[in-house]
Amino acid sequence: MLCAIYKSPRKDQTYIFVKTRDDFSAVPEDLMKKFGTPELVTLINLDNKDKLALADLEKVKNNLVEQGFFLQLPPPPEDLLKAHKAAMDAKKEQGEL
């Protein structure tokens, strides 16, 4: 399954995968307005891939077949305060603090 991947000039780390290069007919108009003018990143054959960096390969394929596109959003920001508190709590339980 071939697809084209485009990045958003407006939203960092946001990508749209479409089945055919430059064919955004399946993508809702409101989404395209928020996404901005798509910038081509690459063309790939998903059948030759075992996995993708930040997206589930099977979900991408399913969305391309069912919806005609896949929207990849950036991962949620890491909550450093929460991670620090968890580490401190763990140290307290071990008697290190």
Helices and strands as residue ranges (DSSP letters): E 2-7, E 15-18, H 29-35, E 39-45, G 46-48, H 57-66, E 69-72, H 80-93
